[in-house]
């Protein structure tokens, strides 16, 4: 984005204009908007999407149940002879987030969370960075770059971090080992030997791309990284009813035996070729659909039509953040170096009222000097969380307090009504 003059000019002005403004947790910039949009943008805007911006991309934040809130061109807050927007619905909705308490639209986000937990929701994650790593040294490069084991058979998908020389986390992403394709579509590339499909969060995509490219060059690996971010969209369908929705659109077997968690397949769905990856960032049964751009609108409409009988809704990243914290699925922004002091919560921006468990939760990192961080060390600690100058007692969970045995991810829902929080303590 630093090469985009409009983005630079507008965001520089807004940074100056808001230099002394109070920063609220969910504030969004008004400058530099509508620069990068995927093919579903207008459809979701018409459906009431309230957008967020990350690395110039517009991505869904949450959805209004009535009306729309389109993002307008930057008005420079009325400066430099720019007429200031009047009755700006997006700006007014954004002001509802100017709070350290629950925002006025908390119920909308909670509904998206509960619909995903109890039925099915569709998340447009097309802003993700998407890359192919191929060439004679692709496996060597993958082994060097990624911290997880990527010596996997074709069709396997792993979640992994990229580490720097100091052991710090540079990025997190998923890596799918793929078979050579016929080259007919952007999801079936033609190549020789081993190949990998990489999907990384959009806000860190350029950083991820640069880090991988630098590692390839520094180690002189004979391989290449191909950026297909603009050519492939990503629609994630998550929830107990996700299999029912998708199975109605494909002849491929989506059962646990034929399509287990952590695997990918090229399938025909709604008459289009796409790569389906069984993954979740919210802790439910679900699939990511990586779709050629020209097929995305048709596939989206087919998914929403098939999902209507199951109460499918659009959902955004505010719900993803809440659901992932409830399931303790850490994002890259949480993997950071913590301070030297141990034995208290390091609360940093992922605080959450879990919609299903109705408990306040947060993800923390613990560090200590002079002894190992063991389960006993953690359980023996005393924990409090400070909010607005007041301390509250907190309980630590070694395992996820929600579905600690990962049954829901496996599509097992018979224990759905039991209280998993007590078993996770």
N, C-alpha and C positions, 0 to 999 in steps of 0.2 A: 504493500500500500504506500510505502514511502516514495514510490515513483509516480503516484497519482497526484497531480498538482491540486485538483479540487479538494481531495481528501486532506492534503497537507494544509491548504489555506484555511479551510473551514474548521478543522479540528484544532488548529493553532489558535484561531480566534476564540473558539469556545473554551479552550483551556485557560486562556487569559481572562475571558469574561467570568468564568466560574472559579477563579483562583482562590477567592476567600469564601466560597460557598461550602456549606456543610455537605459532606459526601455520605449519602445513604447507601445501604447495602445493595439495592437493586436499581440504582440510577442507570440510565442509558443516555448516551450522547445524542444530541439532535443534529450535530454536524456530521458531514461525510456519510450520509445515509443513501440507500438505494444504489450503491455502486456495484455491488455483486449480488445478483439475485438468481435463484434457480428457476426451473420451468414451472414449479408449483407455486411460485410466489403469489401471483394474482389470484389463483384459486383459493389459497389459504387466506389471503387478505379479504376476499369476498365472504369467507366463512367466519370472519371476525377475529383473525389473528392479530395479536399485539406482538410486534416483532422486537427482537433484540438484535444488536449488531456485534459481530466478532470478526476481526481482521477484514473488515469491509463487507462481510457477508451479512445478509438479513436472514435470521433464523427465528423460528417460532418461540415466543416466550410463554404465552398462554392464550386462551381463546375466550372472547366475549360470547355470551349467549344471545345477545341482541346487539345489532348495529355493527359498525366497522370502525377501525381506527388506522387509516392509512398514514404512512410516514410521508411528510411533505419535504420539499427542498428546504435547506437551511435558510433561516431568515435573519441571521446575524443578530438576533434579539432586537431587531429594529434599527440597528446601526448602519451607517454608510448608505443611507437612502434606501435601505431595504425595508419594504413594508412588513410590519410584524404580523404574523398569522393571528387571526381572530377566531375564536371558537375552534381551537385546534384540538380535536378529540384525542389524538395520540398524546399530545403534551398534557392534557388534562388527566388522562388515565395514568400517565407517568407520575404526575403529582400525587396520585393515590399511593405511590410507593415511597413517598418521602416520609418515612416513619421508621423507627426502630422497633415498632410493634407489628402485629399482623396488618398487612395492607387491606384496603377495602375490598379487594378482589380475592382475598384468601380463600373464600368459598369456591370460586371458580377453579383455582388450582387444586384445591382439595378434591373437588369432583373429578377432575382429570386423573388424579392419583387413585381414587377409589374405583373409578371405572376401569383403569388398567389392572388393579388388583383383583377385581371381581368379574370382569368381562374381557374387554379388548380395547386397545387404543392404538392409534397410528401416529407415529412421530416422524416428521420430516427432518432427517439428519443429513441432507444433501450437501451441507457446507463442509463436511468432512474432507480432509485431504486423502486422495486415493492414488496409489502408485503401484507399478510393477517393477520388481527387482528380478532381472533375468541376465543370462550370460554364463559362460563357462565357470566363472568363480562365484556364481550367485550364492551357492551354499556356504562357501568360505566367508563371504561377506556377511551373510545372515548370522553365521555362528559368531563372528567378531562383533557385530553391531548390537544384536539383541541379547538381553540378559537371560531370557527363558530358553529352554531347549527347543530349537526349531528343526531338529533332525527328525522330522515327522513324515509319515506317508502322505501322498497326494490326497487332498480332501480334508486334511486336518487344519484346524484353526487354533491359535494360541494367543492369549493376552500376554503382553510382555512390555518391559520398560527398555529404554535406551539409556545407558549410563555414560558418564564422562570419566576421565582418568582418575578423578578423585572419588569415584563411586557414587556421585550425586546423580539424580534423575534428570535427564534432559527432556524426555518425552515418554508417553505411554501410548500404546496402539495395539492393534490386532494384526497378526501375520497369518495368512492362509497359504499353505503349500498347494499349488495348483498344477494341473496337467496342461500341456500344450493344447491350444485350440486351433480352430480353422481360420482365425483372423477375420471372420465375417462380422463380428460385433466387437464393441469395446470391452465386453466381459469375456470374450473368448480369444485372447491374443495368441498369435503364432510365435513360437520360440523353440529353441533346442535346449534339452537338458532340464535342469531344475528351475522352477519359477516360483515367485512369491507375490501375493497380492497383499498390499499394506493399506490399512485404513487408520487414519489418525485424526484426532479432534481438530476441527477447523481453526480454532484460535491459535493452535501451536503447529499448524500444518507447514508453514514456511520454515519455521525453526527445525522441524523434523526433517524436512526435505534437505535443508542445508547441512544438517549434521550427518545424515546418511551419505550425501554426496561427498562431503569432506572426508569421511572415513574411507570411502571407496578410493578417492584420489590419494589419500595419505598412504594407504596400504597397497596401492597399485593393484587392486583387484580387477580382473578382466570381466567386468559386468557393467550394467547400466541401470539407472533408476528412471523410469518413464512416468511422468506426471499426467494422470488421466482425470484429475479432479473435475474439470469442466465437462468431461464427456460422460460421466456416470453419476447418477443421483442415488440417494440412499433413503429408503422408506423402511422404518422399523415398525413391525407389527407385534405388539406385546400383550400378554394377558392369558388367562386360562382358556379363552375362546379363540386364541390366535390360530391354533391348528385347524379348528373347524372352518374358520374364514378362508384360510389359504388352501386347505385341501379341496375346497369346492372349486378352486380355480386352476388346479394342476392335476395331471395324472401321476406325477411322482409321489411316491409313498413318503409321507411326512411323519410316520410313526417313530417311536423311540428307537426301535431296532434298525430301521432303514435310514433314519436321519437323526443320529444322536447329537447331543450337545457338543459344541466345539468342533463341528464339521461344516463343510461347505459343498454345494453341488450347483452345477449349471442346470437349470430347469426351464421348462416351458410353463409359464404362468400367465393366464389370461391371454394366451396366444402370442406371448412375447418371450424372447430368450433373456434370462437374467441369472445372476449369481445369488443364490440364497445361502445365507450363513446363519446357523442356529446359534445365536448369541443373545445376551441380554445385559443391559446396563441398569435394569430396574428390578431384577430378581424374580422374573416370571418366565413362564414358557413363552418363547418368541423367536422370531426370525428377522434378520436384516435382509432386505431386498436391495441388491445393488443392480441398478437398472440402467441400460443405455438411455441417454438423455431423451432421444426421440421417442422412446417407448414409455417414458415415465408417467405422462398424463393419463394415458390409457390404462396403465396398471393401477395407478392411484384410484381412478374412478371405479375400476373393477373391484378393488379391495373394499372400497367404501360401500359399494352396492351389495357385495356378498356379506359384508359385516353388518349391514343395517338390521338384519334379523337378530343379531347378537348385541345390538346397542353400541356399535363402534362409534368412537368420537375421535376428533383430532385432539392432540395434546402437545404441549410444548416443553421447553427446557426447564421451566420452573418446576414442573411436575417431575421431570427426569432427576433434577437435583434432589428433590424431596424423597423420591422413591429410592434413589441410590444411597442416600445417607441412611435411610431406614434399613436397607439391606447391607450397609457397610461395604459398598462398592466404591472404592476410592477413585477419584479423578486425579489427573495430573496436578491440578492446583493444590491438592492435599498432600502430595508427595513432596515434601520440602524438608530442609534441615531444621530440626527443632533446637531450642536453646540448651544450655548446659544443665539447667535445673530440672530435676525429675520429680515425679510423684504428684503432679497436678495436671489438669486438662489444658491442652494447648489449643484453645478455641479460636478459629480463624476463618470465619466467613461461611462455614457450611452448617451453621446451626439450623435446626429444623424441628417442626412439630410433625411427627410421623402420622400420616393420615389414617393408616390402618390400625396401628397399635395405640394411637392417641397418647404417645409419650414424647416429651421433648428429647431430642437426641442430637449428637454431634460426633464427628470423627476426630480423633486426637492422635498425636504422635508422642511417644514417650522416649526420653533419652536419659542416660545416667553416666556418670563418670566413676570408674573404679569397680563396677560390678556389672554382671550381665543383666539384660532386661529379660527376665523369665516370667512365666505365668504367675508364679508365686510372688515375685517382686511386684507385679502389677496388682494382684489381688490384695496384697498387704497394704497398698497405698490408700491414702485418704484423699478423696476427690471433691472439689467444689467448682462451680462455674460462676463467674462473676457476670452480673448483668446490671448495667446502669448503677454501678457502685455497690450493689448488694450481692452477697454470696449465697448460693444455694447448694445444698448437698447433692452429689451426683453418684451414680452407681456405674461401675465399669463392667462391660461385657467383653469377655475374651473372644467369644464367637458373636456372630451377628445376632442381635436380639430378635430379629425377624427371620423365621424359617432357617434356623441354624444348620439344619441337615440338608439344605438345598433341595428339598423335595419339589418345590414349585418349579424350579428351573428344569427339573427332570420331567415336568408335566404330571407330578403326583400331587393330588389335591384332596385325598380322602381325610387327612388330618387337619383340614382347613380351619375348623372351629376351635381347636385346642389352643391354650395359651402358651405360646412358644417362648414368651419372655422369661418365665420362671426357669425353664429348662436351659436357657442360654446363659444364665447368671454364672 
